[in-house]
Protein backbone atom coordinates (compact mmCIF):
# COMPACT_ATOMS: atom_id res chain seq x y z
CA UNK A 1 0.00 0.00 0.00
CA UNK A 2 2.94 2.36 0.61
CA UNK A 3 4.21 1.89 -2.95
CA UNK A 4 0.70 2.46 -4.32
CA UNK A 5 0.28 5.65 -2.27
CA UNK A 6 3.70 6.89 -3.34
CA UNK A 7 2.93 6.19 -7.01
CA UNK A 8 -0.01 8.59 -6.64
CA UNK A 9 2.00 11.33 -4.94
CA UNK A 10 0.94 10.57 -1.36
CA UNK A 11 3.64 10.80 1.31
CA UNK A 12 3.88 8.27 4.14
CA UNK A 13 5.85 8.06 7.39
CA UNK A 14 9.48 6.97 7.05
CA UNK A 15 10.09 3.24 7.46
CA UNK A 16 12.97 2.25 9.76
CA UNK A 17 13.00 -1.56 9.84
CA UNK A 18 11.25 -4.61 8.37
CA UNK A 19 10.95 -8.27 9.49
CA UNK A 20 9.16 -11.32 8.12
CA UNK A 21 9.18 -13.19 11.44
CA UNK A 22 8.26 -12.10 14.96
CA UNK A 23 11.28 -14.07 16.18
CA UNK A 24 13.61 -11.64 14.36
CA UNK A 25 12.35 -8.60 16.29
CA UNK A 26 14.54 -7.59 19.24
CA UNK A 27 12.50 -5.58 21.80
CA UNK A 28 15.63 -4.25 23.53
CA UNK A 29 17.11 -2.98 20.25
CA UNK A 30 13.81 -1.35 19.30
CA UNK A 31 13.52 0.37 22.67
CA UNK A 32 17.08 1.71 22.30
CA UNK A 33 16.64 2.98 18.72
CA UNK A 34 17.61 6.65 18.27
CA UNK A 35 14.34 7.53 16.52
CA UNK A 36 11.04 6.82 18.29
CA UNK A 37 8.95 4.53 16.10
CA UNK A 38 5.71 2.60 15.95
CA UNK A 39 6.06 -1.15 15.55
CA UNK A 40 3.34 -2.38 13.20
CA UNK A 41 2.08 -5.53 11.57
CA UNK A 42 1.13 -5.09 7.92
CA UNK A 43 -2.04 -7.07 8.63
CA UNK A 44 -3.79 -6.19 11.86
CA UNK A 45 -7.01 -4.47 12.82
CA UNK A 46 -8.37 -2.20 15.57
CA UNK A 47 -4.86 -1.17 16.65
CA UNK A 48 -4.03 -4.80 17.51
CA UNK A 49 -1.17 -4.52 15.04
CA UNK A 50 0.36 -1.35 16.53
CA UNK A 51 2.86 -1.02 19.37
CA UNK A 52 3.31 2.59 20.46
CA UNK A 53 5.96 2.44 23.16
CA UNK A 54 9.72 2.60 23.67
CA UNK A 55 9.62 0.26 26.68
CA UNK A 56 11.33 -3.08 25.91
CA UNK A 57 9.10 -5.03 28.32
CA UNK A 58 5.93 -3.64 26.72
CA UNK A 59 7.26 -4.42 23.24
CA UNK A 60 8.08 -8.00 24.31
CA UNK A 61 4.59 -8.36 25.82
CA UNK A 62 2.98 -7.12 22.58
CA UNK A 63 5.07 -9.54 20.51
CA UNK A 64 3.90 -12.36 22.75
CA UNK A 65 0.26 -11.35 22.13
CA UNK A 66 0.96 -11.14 18.40
CA UNK A 67 2.33 -14.70 18.40
CA UNK A 68 -0.98 -15.89 19.87
CA UNK A 69 -3.01 -13.91 17.33
CA UNK A 70 -0.90 -15.15 14.43
CA UNK A 71 -1.07 -18.83 15.45
CA UNK A 72 -3.85 -20.73 13.66
CA UNK A 73 -6.53 -22.20 15.91
CA UNK A 74 -9.95 -23.62 15.27
CA UNK A 75 -11.59 -20.56 16.84
CA UNK A 76 -9.91 -17.98 14.60
CA UNK A 77 -10.80 -16.59 11.23
CA UNK A 78 -8.51 -17.06 8.27
CA UNK A 79 -6.28 -15.16 7.46
CA UNK A 80 -4.66 -14.50 10.84
CA UNK A 81 -5.52 -11.29 12.68
CA UNK A 82 -1.81 -10.38 12.83
CA UNK A 83 0.42 -11.23 9.87
CA UNK A 84 3.78 -10.17 8.42
CA UNK A 85 5.60 -8.24 7.33
CA UNK A 86 6.34 -6.39 10.55
CA UNK A 87 7.94 -2.98 10.40
CA UNK A 88 8.84 0.14 12.33
CA UNK A 89 7.52 3.45 11.12
CA UNK A 90 8.34 7.04 12.01
CA UNK A 91 6.41 8.24 15.04
CA UNK A 92 4.69 11.34 13.74
CA UNK A 93 4.68 14.48 15.83
CA UNK A 94 1.38 16.35 15.88
CA UNK A 95 1.05 20.12 15.62
CA UNK A 96 -1.15 20.15 18.74
CA UNK A 97 -1.54 17.85 21.72
CA UNK A 98 -2.84 14.83 19.84
CA UNK A 99 -2.36 13.38 16.37
CA UNK A 100 -5.75 12.57 14.87
CA UNK A 101 -6.26 9.36 12.93
CA UNK A 102 -8.20 10.48 9.84
CA UNK A 103 -10.25 7.77 8.13
CA UNK A 104 -11.88 8.62 4.81
CA UNK A 105 -14.75 6.47 3.49
CA UNK A 106 -15.13 6.71 -0.30
CA UNK A 107 -17.33 5.07 -2.95
CA UNK A 108 -16.33 5.19 -6.64
CA UNK A 109 -14.37 8.40 -6.14
CA UNK A 110 -16.94 10.12 -3.94
CA UNK A 111 -16.07 10.84 -0.31
CA UNK A 112 -19.02 9.96 1.95
CA UNK A 113 -17.52 10.91 5.28
CA UNK A 114 -14.30 11.71 7.10
CA UNK A 115 -13.89 10.18 10.55
CA UNK A 116 -11.56 11.98 12.95
CA UNK A 117 -10.39 9.63 15.67
CA UNK A 118 -8.48 10.81 18.75
CA UNK A 119 -6.78 7.93 20.56
CA UNK A 120 -4.63 9.28 23.40
CA UNK A 121 -3.43 5.78 24.35
CA UNK A 122 -3.67 2.79 22.00
CA UNK A 123 -3.51 0.48 25.01
CA UNK A 124 -6.65 2.07 26.54
CA UNK A 125 -9.34 2.63 23.93
CA UNK A 126 -11.83 3.90 26.56
CA UNK A 127 -10.39 7.43 26.23
CA UNK A 128 -10.97 7.56 22.45
CA UNK A 129 -13.14 10.29 20.95
CA UNK A 130 -14.38 10.91 17.42
CA UNK A 131 -15.98 13.41 15.10
CA UNK A 132 -17.53 12.76 11.68
CA UNK A 133 -17.29 15.31 8.88
CA UNK A 134 -18.61 15.63 5.36
CA UNK A 135 -16.15 16.12 2.52
CA UNK A 136 -16.48 19.91 2.93
CA UNK A 137 -15.73 19.83 6.69
CA UNK A 138 -19.37 20.06 7.78
CA UNK A 139 -19.95 18.28 11.10
CA UNK A 140 -22.28 15.32 10.46
CA UNK A 141 -23.10 14.80 14.13
CA UNK A 142 -23.41 11.44 15.92
CA UNK A 143 -23.55 9.14 12.88
CA UNK A 144 -21.03 6.72 14.43
CA UNK A 145 -21.38 5.48 17.99
CA UNK A 146 -18.28 3.35 18.62
CA UNK A 147 -16.67 6.13 20.70
CA UNK A 148 -17.92 9.35 22.27
CA UNK A 149 -18.53 12.19 19.81
CA UNK A 150 -16.34 15.24 20.40
CA UNK A 151 -17.44 18.23 18.28
CA UNK A 152 -14.34 20.12 19.46
CA UNK A 153 -11.88 17.88 17.59
CA UNK A 154 -10.30 20.25 15.07
CA UNK A 155 -10.96 20.05 11.35
CA UNK A 156 -7.62 19.05 9.77
CA UNK A 157 -5.81 21.92 8.08
CA UNK A 158 -5.17 19.73 5.04
CA UNK A 159 -8.80 18.47 4.78
CA UNK A 160 -9.32 19.69 1.20
CA UNK A 161 -6.11 17.96 0.09
CA UNK A 162 -7.02 14.76 1.97
CA UNK A 163 -10.46 14.69 0.30
CA UNK A 164 -9.00 15.30 -3.16
CA UNK A 165 -6.35 12.60 -2.74
CA UNK A 166 -9.03 10.22 -1.42
CA UNK A 167 -11.16 10.80 -4.52
CA UNK A 168 -8.21 10.04 -6.79
CA UNK A 169 -7.12 6.94 -4.84
CA UNK A 170 -10.69 5.63 -4.63
CA UNK A 171 -10.95 5.71 -8.43
CA UNK A 172 -7.42 4.31 -8.93
CA UNK A 173 -8.11 1.35 -6.62
CA UNK A 174 -11.09 0.29 -8.76
CA UNK A 175 -13.11 -0.91 -5.81
CA UNK A 176 -16.69 0.12 -4.97
CA UNK A 177 -15.70 1.06 -1.42
CA UNK A 178 -12.42 1.99 0.22
CA UNK A 179 -11.33 3.32 3.59
CA UNK A 180 -8.19 5.41 3.43
CA UNK A 181 -6.19 6.45 6.50
CA UNK A 182 -4.32 9.74 6.82
CA UNK A 183 -2.56 11.90 9.37
CA UNK A 184 -2.23 15.69 9.33
CA UNK A 185 0.75 16.82 11.41
CA UNK A 186 0.12 20.49 10.67
CA UNK A 187 3.06 20.88 8.31
CA UNK A 188 2.31 17.80 6.19
CA UNK A 189 -0.38 15.34 5.22
CA UNK A 190 0.47 11.63 5.13
C-alpha positions as CSV (number, residue, x, y, z in Angstrom):
1,X,0.0,0.0,0.0
2,X,2.9,2.4,0.6
3,X,4.2,1.9,-3.0
4,X,0.7,2.5,-4.3
5,X,0.3,5.7,-2.3
6,X,3.7,6.9,-3.3
7,X,2.9,6.2,-7.0
8,X,0.0,8.6,-6.6
9,X,2.0,11.3,-4.9
10,X,0.9,10.6,-1.4
11,X,3.6,10.8,1.3
12,X,3.9,8.3,4.1
13,X,5.8,8.1,7.4
14,X,9.5,7.0,7.1
15,X,10.1,3.2,7.5
16,X,13.0,2.3,9.8
17,X,13.0,-1.6,9.8
18,X,11.2,-4.6,8.4
19,X,10.9,-8.3,9.5
20,X,9.2,-11.3,8.1
21,X,9.2,-13.2,11.4
22,X,8.3,-12.1,15.0
23,X,11.3,-14.1,16.2
24,X,13.6,-11.6,14.4
25,X,12.3,-8.6,16.3
26,X,14.5,-7.6,19.2
27,X,12.5,-5.6,21.8
28,X,15.6,-4.3,23.5
29,X,17.1,-3.0,20.3
30,X,13.8,-1.3,19.3
31,X,13.5,0.4,22.7
32,X,17.1,1.7,22.3
33,X,16.6,3.0,18.7
34,X,17.6,6.6,18.3
35,X,14.3,7.5,16.5
36,X,11.0,6.8,18.3
37,X,9.0,4.5,16.1
38,X,5.7,2.6,15.9
39,X,6.1,-1.1,15.6
40,X,3.3,-2.4,13.2
41,X,2.1,-5.5,11.6
42,X,1.1,-5.1,7.9
43,X,-2.0,-7.1,8.6
44,X,-3.8,-6.2,11.9
45,X,-7.0,-4.5,12.8
46,X,-8.4,-2.2,15.6
47,X,-4.9,-1.2,16.7
48,X,-4.0,-4.8,17.5
49,X,-1.2,-4.5,15.0
50,X,0.4,-1.4,16.5
51,X,2.9,-1.0,19.4
52,X,3.3,2.6,20.5
53,X,6.0,2.4,23.2
54,X,9.7,2.6,23.7
55,X,9.6,0.3,26.7
56,X,11.3,-3.1,25.9
57,X,9.1,-5.0,28.3
58,X,5.9,-3.6,26.7
59,X,7.3,-4.4,23.2
60,X,8.1,-8.0,24.3
61,X,4.6,-8.4,25.8
62,X,3.0,-7.1,22.6
63,X,5.1,-9.5,20.5
64,X,3.9,-12.4,22.8
65,X,0.3,-11.3,22.1
66,X,1.0,-11.1,18.4
67,X,2.3,-14.7,18.4
68,X,-1.0,-15.9,19.9
69,X,-3.0,-13.9,17.3
70,X,-0.9,-15.1,14.4
71,X,-1.1,-18.8,15.4
72,X,-3.9,-20.7,13.7
73,X,-6.5,-22.2,15.9
74,X,-9.9,-23.6,15.3
75,X,-11.6,-20.6,16.8
76,X,-9.9,-18.0,14.6
77,X,-10.8,-16.6,11.2
78,X,-8.5,-17.1,8.3
79,X,-6.3,-15.2,7.5
80,X,-4.7,-14.5,10.8
81,X,-5.5,-11.3,12.7
82,X,-1.8,-10.4,12.8
83,X,0.4,-11.2,9.9
84,X,3.8,-10.2,8.4
85,X,5.6,-8.2,7.3
86,X,6.3,-6.4,10.6
87,X,7.9,-3.0,10.4
88,X,8.8,0.1,12.3
89,X,7.5,3.4,11.1
90,X,8.3,7.0,12.0
91,X,6.4,8.2,15.0
92,X,4.7,11.3,13.7
93,X,4.7,14.5,15.8
94,X,1.4,16.4,15.9
95,X,1.1,20.1,15.6
96,X,-1.1,20.1,18.7
97,X,-1.5,17.9,21.7
98,X,-2.8,14.8,19.8
99,X,-2.4,13.4,16.4
100,X,-5.8,12.6,14.9
101,X,-6.3,9.4,12.9
102,X,-8.2,10.5,9.8
103,X,-10.2,7.8,8.1
104,X,-11.9,8.6,4.8
105,X,-14.7,6.5,3.5
106,X,-15.1,6.7,-0.3
107,X,-17.3,5.1,-2.9
108,X,-16.3,5.2,-6.6
109,X,-14.4,8.4,-6.1
110,X,-16.9,10.1,-3.9
111,X,-16.1,10.8,-0.3
112,X,-19.0,10.0,1.9
113,X,-17.5,10.9,5.3
114,X,-14.3,11.7,7.1
115,X,-13.9,10.2,10.6
116,X,-11.6,12.0,12.9
117,X,-10.4,9.6,15.7
118,X,-8.5,10.8,18.7
119,X,-6.8,7.9,20.6
120,X,-4.6,9.3,23.4
121,X,-3.4,5.8,24.4
122,X,-3.7,2.8,22.0
123,X,-3.5,0.5,25.0
124,X,-6.7,2.1,26.5
125,X,-9.3,2.6,23.9
126,X,-11.8,3.9,26.6
127,X,-10.4,7.4,26.2
128,X,-11.0,7.6,22.4
129,X,-13.1,10.3,20.9
130,X,-14.4,10.9,17.4
131,X,-16.0,13.4,15.1
132,X,-17.5,12.8,11.7
133,X,-17.3,15.3,8.9
134,X,-18.6,15.6,5.4
135,X,-16.1,16.1,2.5
136,X,-16.5,19.9,2.9
137,X,-15.7,19.8,6.7
138,X,-19.4,20.1,7.8
139,X,-19.9,18.3,11.1
140,X,-22.3,15.3,10.5
141,X,-23.1,14.8,14.1
142,X,-23.4,11.4,15.9
143,X,-23.5,9.1,12.9
144,X,-21.0,6.7,14.4
145,X,-21.4,5.5,18.0
146,X,-18.3,3.4,18.6
147,X,-16.7,6.1,20.7
148,X,-17.9,9.4,22.3
149,X,-18.5,12.2,19.8
150,X,-16.3,15.2,20.4
151,X,-17.4,18.2,18.3
152,X,-14.3,20.1,19.5
153,X,-11.9,17.9,17.6
154,X,-10.3,20.3,15.1
155,X,-11.0,20.0,11.3
156,X,-7.6,19.1,9.8
157,X,-5.8,21.9,8.1
158,X,-5.2,19.7,5.0
159,X,-8.8,18.5,4.8
160,X,-9.3,19.7,1.2
161,X,-6.1,18.0,0.1
162,X,-7.0,14.8,2.0
163,X,-10.5,14.7,0.3
164,X,-9.0,15.3,-3.2
165,X,-6.4,12.6,-2.7
166,X,-9.0,10.2,-1.4
167,X,-11.2,10.8,-4.5
168,X,-8.2,10.0,-6.8
169,X,-7.1,6.9,-4.8
170,X,-10.7,5.6,-4.6
171,X,-10.9,5.7,-8.4
172,X,-7.4,4.3,-8.9
173,X,-8.1,1.3,-6.6
174,X,-11.1,0.3,-8.8
175,X,-13.1,-0.9,-5.8
176,X,-16.7,0.1,-5.0
177,X,-15.7,1.1,-1.4
178,X,-12.4,2.0,0.2
179,X,-11.3,3.3,3.6
180,X,-8.2,5.4,3.4
181,X,-6.2,6.4,6.5
182,X,-4.3,9.7,6.8
183,X,-2.6,11.9,9.4
184,X,-2.2,15.7,9.3
185,X,0.7,16.8,11.4
186,X,0.1,20.5,10.7
187,X,3.1,20.9,8.3
188,X,2.3,17.8,6.2
189,X,-0.4,15.3,5.2
190,X,0.5,11.6,5.1
